Amino acid sequence: MSEPTPSTTSSTLEYFQPIPERVPSAPKPRYWLHILLLLATCFTTLVMGARMEYNFQHAQPALSVNDDALPFFPANWAFSHPGRLLGGLPFMATLMLFFLAHEMGHYLYCRRYGVYATLPFFIPVPTPIGTMGAVILIRSRIRSRTALFDIGIAGPIAGFVVAFAVLVVSLAWSRPMRSALGPEDYQLGYPLIFQVVHRFLVATGLVHGAAALPLDHVLLHPTAIAAWVGMLATSLNLLPGGQLDGGHIVFSIAPRTHKFVSRMTILILLPMAYFLWMGWMVWAALLWLSSLRHPQVADWPRVSGARMWLAAFALLMLMLTIIPAPTAHSSLREILPPEMVRHVLHQALGRIFHFAH
């Protein structure tokens, strides 16, 4: 279907006259809640960062929890000695900086376009990295496709810049791996950007010694782990579907293909969950749920010009940061019985195709 063309008898100002609507008053920001969650997330990431530094100093993988002397979340241990907390600061600071940059990229462009959005809500959870990230909530309508595009892409670009800078600096602090890793040691897979930056630094002589060894033979410094998390988070947000940042970019460029692209992304993620990493099943489910609807924006004006180059850059970022298997030995076929996997995949595919019709 062709795009509608404006009448030649109407002026541009008349054609783009906003539709009057009742705009609810913006709720009062709950600064206390934002501050509380920020401090709590600093606490959880500081504790896990202290553990990572302990592992790094004892020649263990940073994300390893294979230590009977420490509990999974060693808060008492970390706060029992000031030096341990200081050791956790680099990871905490770099990881929080990444999530803050990503969410503030969205927030500032919301402010630019007069869209009401909350400040970032950080999510403190005692995971191996101490958090589940951060989110902002958009509470008013986004009025144009260009505004949706700019708001959607600003976060990934801001976060990528921070993660890239941290990666370049921190790779030089790697140490040699002394023994083979076990299944419980979080054997990491690396995105293409890690390989490219590492080879460049080695070729130019900016890193040498142990840091110049292949990535599979070194232990990453906790700040490099923060960069790894940032790259993974960037790729997940850029998945082209649903209401993820990548989905917003697709919708702003081609609204009529958004559902098709979302479904194709889900169909790609399902075999990836089976063969590579079971986490892709979770993201396939999230994409399926969030693709049921999408906030409508005005069809005109189209996204064009320099923004199309930014869209190409977003695709490049996705290719550079995606990690097909973030951790080893974590695919569905390695964890669940084959009969259960076939049943789960059959049910998932059935729901997707039912929804498609």
C-alpha positions as CSV (number, residue, x, y, z in Angstrom):
1,M,0.0,0.0,0.0
2,S,1.4,3.4,-0.9
3,E,2.0,6.1,1.6
4,P,-0.6,8.9,1.7
5,T,0.5,12.1,0.0
6,P,-0.6,15.5,1.3
7,S,-3.1,17.5,-0.6
8,T,-1.5,20.2,-2.8
9,T,-4.0,22.7,-1.6
10,S,-2.9,22.4,2.0
11,S,0.1,24.1,3.5
12,T,2.7,22.2,5.4
13,L,1.7,23.8,8.6
14,E,-1.9,22.9,8.1
15,Y,-1.1,19.3,7.2
16,F,1.0,18.7,10.3
17,Q,-1.4,20.6,12.6
18,P,-1.5,18.4,15.8
19,I,-4.8,16.8,16.7
20,P,-6.2,18.4,19.8
21,E,-6.4,15.9,22.7
22,R,-6.7,16.0,26.4
23,V,-3.3,15.8,27.9
24,P,-3.2,14.5,31.5
25,S,-1.0,16.3,34.0
26,A,2.3,14.7,34.6
27,P,2.5,12.8,37.9
28,K,4.9,14.2,40.5
29,P,8.3,12.5,40.2
30,R,9.1,10.1,43.1
31,Y,12.7,11.1,43.6
32,W,13.0,9.2,46.8
33,L,12.2,5.9,45.0
34,H,14.7,6.6,42.2
35,I,17.4,7.5,44.8
36,L,16.6,4.4,46.9
37,L,16.8,2.0,43.9
38,L,20.0,3.7,42.8
39,L,21.7,3.3,46.2
40,A,20.4,-0.3,46.5
41,T,21.8,-1.2,43.0
42,C,25.1,0.5,43.9
43,F,25.2,-1.8,47.0
44,T,24.4,-5.0,45.1
45,T,26.9,-4.3,42.2
46,L,29.5,-3.2,44.7
47,V,29.3,-6.5,46.6
48,M,29.4,-8.6,43.4
49,G,32.2,-6.4,42.1
50,A,34.2,-7.1,45.3
51,R,33.7,-10.8,44.7
52,M,34.9,-10.4,41.1
53,E,38.0,-8.6,42.2
54,Y,38.7,-11.4,44.7
55,N,38.3,-14.0,42.0
56,F,40.5,-12.0,39.7
57,Q,43.3,-11.7,42.3
58,H,43.1,-15.5,43.0
59,A,43.3,-16.5,39.3
60,Q,39.6,-17.4,39.0
61,P,37.1,-16.3,36.4
62,A,35.5,-13.1,37.5
63,L,31.9,-14.5,37.4
64,S,32.9,-17.8,39.1
65,V,30.9,-18.8,42.2
66,N,32.8,-22.0,42.7
67,D,34.2,-21.0,46.1
68,D,32.9,-22.8,49.2
69,A,34.5,-20.1,51.4
70,L,32.1,-17.4,50.2
71,P,28.3,-17.3,49.9
72,F,26.8,-16.4,46.6
73,F,26.1,-12.8,47.7
74,P,28.9,-12.1,50.2
75,A,27.7,-8.9,51.7
76,N,29.1,-9.4,55.2
77,W,32.4,-10.6,53.8
78,A,32.7,-7.5,51.5
79,F,31.8,-5.0,54.3
80,S,34.1,-6.6,56.8
81,H,37.2,-5.0,55.3
82,P,37.4,-1.6,53.5
83,G,39.9,-3.0,51.0
84,R,37.3,-5.4,49.6
85,L,34.8,-2.7,49.0
86,L,37.5,-0.6,47.2
87,G,38.2,-3.6,45.0
88,G,34.5,-3.7,44.0
89,L,34.3,0.0,43.1
90,P,35.7,-0.3,39.5
91,F,33.1,-2.8,38.4
92,M,30.3,-1.0,40.2
93,A,31.2,2.4,38.7
94,T,31.6,1.2,35.1
95,L,28.5,-1.0,35.1
96,M,26.4,1.8,36.6
97,L,27.8,4.3,34.2
98,F,26.8,2.1,31.3
99,F,23.2,1.6,32.4
100,L,22.9,5.3,33.4
101,A,24.2,6.4,29.9
102,H,21.8,4.1,28.1
103,E,18.7,5.2,30.0
104,M,19.6,8.9,30.1
105,G,20.0,8.7,26.3
106,H,16.3,7.7,26.1
107,Y,15.3,10.2,28.8
108,L,17.0,13.3,27.3
109,Y,15.5,12.7,23.9
110,C,12.1,12.3,25.5
111,R,12.6,15.7,27.1
112,R,13.7,17.1,23.7
113,Y,10.4,16.0,22.1
114,G,8.2,17.0,25.0
115,V,7.5,13.3,25.9
116,Y,7.0,12.7,29.6
117,A,9.3,10.0,30.9
118,T,10.4,9.0,34.4
119,L,14.0,9.1,35.5
120,P,15.7,5.7,35.4
121,F,14.5,3.0,37.8
122,F,17.5,0.8,38.7
123,I,16.8,-2.8,39.5
124,P,18.9,-4.2,42.4
125,V,18.9,-8.0,42.2
126,P,21.7,-10.3,43.6
127,T,22.5,-11.8,40.3
128,P,26.1,-12.6,39.3
129,I,26.5,-8.9,38.2
130,G,24.3,-7.5,41.0
131,T,21.5,-6.0,38.9
132,M,18.9,-6.6,36.2
133,G,19.7,-3.2,34.6
134,A,17.5,-0.1,34.6
135,V,14.3,1.2,32.9
136,I,12.5,4.4,32.2
137,L,8.7,4.6,31.9
138,I,7.2,6.7,29.1
139,R,3.9,8.1,30.3
140,S,2.8,10.2,27.3
141,R,2.3,9.8,23.6
142,I,5.2,9.9,21.1
143,R,3.8,12.0,18.3
144,S,6.0,11.3,15.3
145,R,8.1,8.5,13.7
146,T,11.2,10.7,13.9
147,A,10.7,11.2,17.6
148,L,10.2,7.5,18.1
149,F,13.3,6.7,16.1
150,D,15.5,9.3,18.0
151,I,14.3,8.1,21.4
152,G,14.7,4.5,20.5
153,I,18.3,4.7,19.2
154,A,19.7,7.3,21.6
155,G,20.0,4.7,24.5
156,P,21.9,2.0,22.6
157,I,24.3,4.6,21.1
158,A,25.0,6.2,24.5
159,G,25.5,2.9,26.2
160,F,27.7,1.5,23.4
161,V,30.0,4.4,23.5
162,V,30.6,3.9,27.3
163,A,31.0,0.1,26.9
164,F,33.4,0.6,24.0
165,A,35.6,3.1,25.9
166,V,35.7,0.8,29.0
167,L,36.6,-2.2,26.8
168,V,39.5,-0.4,25.1
169,V,41.0,0.5,28.5
170,S,40.3,-2.6,30.4
171,L,41.5,-5.3,28.0
172,A,45.1,-4.4,28.9
173,W,44.5,-5.5,32.5
174,S,43.8,-9.2,31.6
175,R,45.7,-12.0,33.3
176,P,46.6,-15.4,32.0
177,M,44.4,-18.3,32.8
178,R,46.2,-20.9,34.9
179,S,43.8,-23.9,34.5
180,A,40.9,-25.1,32.4
181,L,37.5,-23.9,33.4
182,G,34.8,-26.1,34.7
183,P,31.0,-26.0,33.7
184,E,30.3,-23.9,36.8
185,D,32.8,-21.2,36.0
186,Y,30.7,-19.2,33.5
187,Q,32.8,-19.8,30.4
188,L,32.0,-16.6,28.5
189,G,31.4,-16.2,24.8
190,Y,32.6,-13.0,23.3
191,P,31.0,-10.6,20.8
192,L,32.7,-9.6,17.6
193,I,33.5,-6.2,19.0
194,F,35.7,-7.9,21.7
195,Q,37.6,-9.8,19.0
196,V,38.1,-6.7,16.8
197,V,39.3,-4.5,19.6
198,H,41.6,-7.1,21.0
199,R,43.2,-7.8,17.7
200,F,43.7,-4.1,17.0
201,L,45.3,-3.5,20.4
202,V,47.6,-6.5,19.9
203,A,48.5,-5.4,16.3
204,T,49.3,-1.9,17.4
205,G,51.3,-3.0,20.4
206,L,49.0,-1.2,22.9
207,V,48.6,-4.5,24.8
208,H,51.3,-7.0,25.3
209,G,52.3,-9.9,27.6
210,A,49.4,-11.9,29.1
211,A,46.9,-9.4,27.7
212,A,47.9,-10.3,24.2
213,L,47.0,-13.9,24.6
214,P,43.8,-15.1,22.9
215,L,40.7,-14.1,24.8
216,D,39.9,-17.8,25.6
217,H,43.2,-18.0,27.5
218,V,42.9,-14.9,29.7
219,L,41.0,-13.8,32.8
220,L,39.2,-10.6,32.2
221,H,39.5,-7.7,34.7
222,P,36.1,-6.9,36.4
223,T,35.8,-3.7,34.4
224,A,36.2,-5.7,31.2
225,I,33.3,-7.9,32.5
226,A,31.3,-4.7,32.9
227,A,32.0,-3.9,29.3
228,W,31.0,-7.4,28.3
229,V,27.7,-7.0,30.2
230,G,27.2,-3.6,28.4
231,M,27.7,-5.1,25.0
232,L,25.3,-8.0,25.7
233,A,22.7,-5.5,27.0
234,T,23.1,-3.4,23.9
235,S,22.5,-6.3,21.6
236,L,19.5,-7.5,23.6
237,N,17.9,-4.0,23.4
238,L,18.6,-3.8,19.7
239,L,16.8,-7.1,18.8
240,P,14.5,-6.0,16.0
241,G,11.1,-6.7,17.4
242,G,8.4,-6.0,19.9
243,Q,8.9,-2.8,22.0
244,L,12.6,-3.2,22.4
245,D,14.7,-0.3,21.2
246,G,15.4,-2.3,18.0
247,G,11.6,-2.8,17.6
248,H,11.0,1.0,18.0
249,I,13.6,1.6,15.2
250,V,11.9,-0.9,12.9
251,F,8.5,0.5,13.6
252,S,9.6,4.1,13.0
253,I,11.1,3.2,9.6
254,A,8.5,0.7,8.4
255,P,5.4,0.4,10.6
256,R,3.7,-2.1,8.4
257,T,6.6,-4.6,8.6
258,H,7.0,-4.4,12.3
259,K,4.9,-7.5,13.2
260,F,6.5,-9.6,10.4
261,V,10.1,-8.6,11.5
262,S,9.1,-9.4,15.2
263,R,7.8,-12.8,14.3
264,M,10.9,-13.6,12.2
265,T,13.1,-12.6,15.0
266,I,11.3,-14.9,17.3
267,L,11.6,-17.8,14.9
268,I,15.4,-17.2,14.7
269,L,15.7,-17.0,18.5
270,L,14.0,-20.4,19.1
271,P,16.7,-22.6,17.4
272,M,19.4,-20.4,19.0
273,A,17.8,-21.2,22.4
274,Y,18.0,-24.9,21.5
275,F,21.5,-25.1,20.2
276,L,23.3,-22.1,21.8
277,W,21.8,-20.4,24.9
278,M,18.5,-21.1,26.7
279,G,18.2,-17.4,27.5
280,W,17.1,-16.8,23.9
281,M,13.8,-18.6,24.8
282,V,13.1,-15.9,27.4
283,W,13.7,-13.1,24.9
284,A,11.6,-14.9,22.3
285,A,8.7,-15.0,24.8
286,L,9.2,-11.3,25.7
287,L,9.2,-10.4,22.0
288,W,6.0,-12.4,21.4
289,L,4.2,-10.7,24.3
290,S,5.4,-7.2,23.4
291,S,4.7,-7.5,19.7
292,L,0.9,-7.9,20.4
293,R,0.7,-4.1,20.4
294,H,2.8,-1.1,19.7
295,P,2.2,2.6,20.4
296,Q,0.8,4.3,17.4
297,V,2.5,7.4,16.0
298,A,1.6,9.7,13.1
299,D,2.5,8.2,9.7
300,W,4.1,11.4,8.5
301,P,6.8,12.7,8.3
302,R,8.8,9.6,7.4
303,V,12.2,8.8,8.8
304,S,14.8,9.7,6.2
305,G,18.1,11.4,5.6
306,A,20.9,11.0,8.1
307,R,18.6,8.9,10.3
308,M,18.8,6.1,7.8
309,W,22.5,6.1,8.3
310,L,21.9,5.9,12.0
311,A,19.6,2.9,11.4
312,A,22.5,1.2,9.5
313,F,24.8,2.0,12.5
314,A,22.2,0.4,14.8
315,L,22.4,-2.8,12.7
316,L,26.1,-2.7,12.8
317,M,26.0,-2.3,16.6
318,L,23.8,-5.4,16.8
319,M,26.2,-7.4,14.7
320,L,29.2,-6.3,16.7
321,T,27.7,-6.8,20.2
322,I,25.4,-9.9,19.9
323,I,26.8,-13.0,21.7
324,P,25.1,-16.2,20.3
325,A,26.2,-18.2,23.3
326,P,27.0,-15.8,26.3
327,T,27.8,-18.7,28.5
328,A,28.9,-22.3,27.6
329,H,27.0,-25.4,28.4
330,S,23.7,-23.5,28.7
331,S,21.6,-24.5,25.6
332,L,18.2,-26.2,26.0
333,R,19.5,-29.5,24.4
334,E,22.3,-29.7,27.1
335,I,20.0,-28.9,30.1
336,L,16.6,-30.4,29.4
337,P,15.4,-33.8,28.2
338,P,14.9,-33.9,24.4
339,E,11.2,-34.8,24.8
340,M,10.6,-31.7,27.0
341,V,12.5,-29.4,24.6
342,R,10.5,-30.7,21.6
343,H,7.2,-30.1,23.5
344,V,8.2,-26.6,24.6
345,L,9.3,-25.6,21.1
346,H,6.2,-27.1,19.5
347,Q,4.0,-25.2,21.9
348,A,5.9,-21.9,21.3
349,L,5.8,-22.3,17.5
350,G,2.1,-23.1,17.6
351,R,1.3,-20.0,19.6
352,I,3.4,-17.8,17.2
353,F,1.7,-19.1,14.1
354,H,-1.7,-18.9,15.7
355,F,-1.0,-15.3,16.6
356,A,0.2,-14.7,13.0
357,H,-3.1,-15.7,11.6
